[in-house]
Amino acid sequence: MPHMIRKQIYLTRELDQHIHVLSRKHNKPEAEVIRDLLETGIKKQHPMSTGEALLGLAALGETLGMSGPTDLSERHDDYLYGDNQ
């Protein structure tokens, strides 16, 4: 588990009830439900950048043992549009 930092927040009674219900429904501690909800909300507000997406895709390819052509930087037009330009 990553290092946790303690925060104190104030919730409306309605939010507290929603968190309690989700906690019981998913059999998770309320703190975990709150973290999950915060993470989901932050991801919606700050979607992954194009660069982050490309780095993630490259990491996935590396994990799966995939590789591309070794001359891609020299022949990218050929790969994009075909040999007959």
C-alpha positions in Angstrom: 0.0 0.0 0.0 1.4 3.5 -0.9 2.3 5.9 1.9 -0.9 7.5 3.2 -1.3 11.1 4.3 -4.0 11.9 6.8 -6.5 14.6 5.8 -9.5 16.0 7.7 -12.6 17.0 5.6 -16.1 18.0 6.3 -19.0 16.2 4.5 -22.6 16.8 4.2 -24.9 14.3 5.9 -26.0 13.2 2.4 -22.5 12.5 1.2 -21.7 10.7 4.4 -24.7 8.4 3.8 -23.7 7.8 0.2 -20.2 6.8 1.3 -21.6 4.5 4.0 -23.9 2.8 1.5 -21.1 2.3 -1.0 -18.9 1.0 1.7 -21.4 -1.7 2.7 -22.4 -2.5 -0.9 -18.7 -3.1 -2.0 -17.6 -4.4 1.4 -14.8 -1.8 1.6 -13.7 0.6 4.3 -15.2 4.1 4.0 -11.7 5.5 3.6 -11.1 3.3 0.5 -14.5 4.3 -1.0 -13.5 8.0 -0.5 -10.1 7.5 -2.1 -11.7 5.6 -5.1 -14.2 8.4 -5.6 -11.6 11.1 -5.4 -9.3 9.3 -7.8 -12.2 8.8 -10.3 -13.2 12.5 -10.0 -9.6 13.7 -10.5 -9.2 11.5 -13.6 -12.3 13.0 -15.1 -11.0 16.5 -14.4 -7.5 15.8 -15.6 -7.5 13.3 -18.3 -4.3 11.7 -19.5 -2.3 13.8 -21.9 -1.3 12.6 -25.4 2.3 12.2 -24.2 1.2 10.2 -21.2 -1.0 8.0 -23.4 1.9 7.4 -25.8 4.3 6.6 -23.0 1.8 4.2 -21.6 1.3 2.5 -25.0 5.1 2.2 -25.4 5.4 0.6 -21.9 2.6 -1.8 -22.7 4.4 -2.8 -25.9 7.6 -3.4 -24.0 5.7 -5.4 -21.4 4.2 -7.6 -24.1 7.6 -8.0 -25.8 6.5 -6.1 -29.0 8.8 -4.0 -31.1 8.5 -1.9 -34.2 10.7 -1.6 -37.3 14.2 -0.5 -36.5 14.2 2.0 -39.4 11.0 3.7 -38.5 12.5 7.2 -38.0 14.0 7.1 -41.6 11.0 5.5 -43.4 8.0 6.7 -41.4 6.3 8.0 -44.6 6.7 4.6 -46.3 5.1 3.0 -43.2 2.3 5.6 -43.0 1.4 5.9 -46.7 3.0 2.8 -48.4 6.1 2.5 -50.5 4.4 4.1 -53.6 4.2 7.8 -52.8 
